[in-house]
Amino acid sequence: MKRNKGFRYLPILVLAVLVSGCAKKNTAPSVYLLNFKAEIQTQWEEVAAQFTAETGIPMKVVTAASGGYEQTLRSEIAKSAPPTVFNINGPVGYKTWASYCADLKDSRLYSWLLDKSMAVSSGDGVYGIPYAVETYGIIYNDAILRKYFALPNKAVNVSSAGEIKNFATLKAVVEDMTKNRAALGIGGVFASTSFSPGEDWRWQTHLANLPIYYEYKAKGVGDLEKIDLTYTKDYQNIFDLYINNSVTDRKMIGSKTVGDSMSEFALGKVAMVQNGNWGWGQIANEAGNVVRPEDVKFLPIYTGVSGEETQGLCTGTENFICVNARASQADQEASLKLLEWLFNTPAGKKNVIEKLGFVAPFSTFGPTERPADPLVAEMFRYLDNPGLNSVAWNFPTFPSQEFKNELGADLYQYALGNKSWDDLTKKTIASWASEKAAIQ
């Protein structure tokens, strides 16, 4: 009888231990941030350490490999201790991760958002909040361009970078610079067109945004289930200009990374590189950097579209922050505390501006609270020009990562001479339609 009596109460004892263990876990909140940008891994880790020191809340940062965020998120989200803060890449990303995205419409972060139309919403809920406005274009070293414009034998009637306002002029300048690269002390005009695995996002996402932007603009839409790639030849124009006037032969680009490209620019080996304002840290922190901040400038990515003389930089965001709805309530609250600390305390904002380099779209930041780097200054030089039109970031509407991967692979094969541009265009149109259909 004693044995049975003891056994009868054993389940109750086990349940009590389990409840006690869960309660203990809930009283010790933590934050796990899955970082989207590989180039600021160290900075995020420093931010995490400071946040923990100031609040007592443990914070973990894991950084996904370049081009591998979705794959890393799928792996990490399935673990017993998943990310509590993560990114989605706009409405398409939300369709994939909707069940993991907590509603943030009542959060302080959303109340501070200057343009609430930028948020990812569904019905009455808000599930993704942009936290950095960014811009990209062709970064150039003005010291090298000034040297070129001073050459007595230059073949173009252009005397400054400010006169480059369309693709025809850009092409003429670049090709003549290639002919004079020895006199300019450079190995090529453009940095390496990187196609190492996971390093092709500048071409299959950022550069591919240009033909999609112009197609959406011509059709007066913000998304399409099927595309015609009306501006495919313009896309080809700029891609050919890159690979034909590069420091690296097109047959060798499969081994090159974005880091290689930024290093080439920082070391003065090239005059131009396509990238965004986030690239300043890579330039400034490169050992042996020879490029002065005052010589780091932006040009729009001209492709040959009619009327592009009024085109500005590509400006927008693909970084929408989410809080994991399946995390414990305590961890969700800790995650919101991180975001509030980051974007509305002196220490947090200092990290945002000086370490992470974000131009934050929140009312808690004044007009002088911006990263003090030349590419951000260039960003606002273009944004503040009423005669220029920014190119919207439409790649958050791209149907899937698989679509981008296929496009990247085809661009690489085209560069190697193994695929025609017409075949690339046809496959891209078909892939867009099939991938869009798959997410319905």
Buried (B, 14 or more C-beta within 10 A) or exposed (E): EEEEEEEEEEEEEEEEEEEEEEEEEEEEBBBBBBBBBBBBBEBBBBBBEBBBEEBEBBBBBBBBEBBBBBEBBEEBBEEEEBBBBBBBBBBBBBBBBBEBBBBBBEBBBBEBBEEEEBBBBBEEBBBBBBBBBBBBBBBBBBBBBEBBBEEEEBEBEBEEBEEBBBBEBBBBBBBBBBEBBEEBEBBBBBBBBBBBEBBBBBBBBBBBBBBBBBBBBEEEEEBBEEBBBBBBBBBBBBBBBBBBBBBBEBEEBBEBBBBBBBBBBBBBBBBBBBBBBBBBBBBBEBEEBEBEEEBBBBBBBBBBBEEBEEBBBBBBBBBBBBBBBEBBEBBBBBBBBBBBBBBBBEBBBEBBBEBBBBBBBBEBBEEEBBBEBBBBBBBBBBBEEEEBBBBBBBBBBBBBBEBBBBBBBBBBBBBBEEBEBEEBBEBBBEBBBBBBEEEE
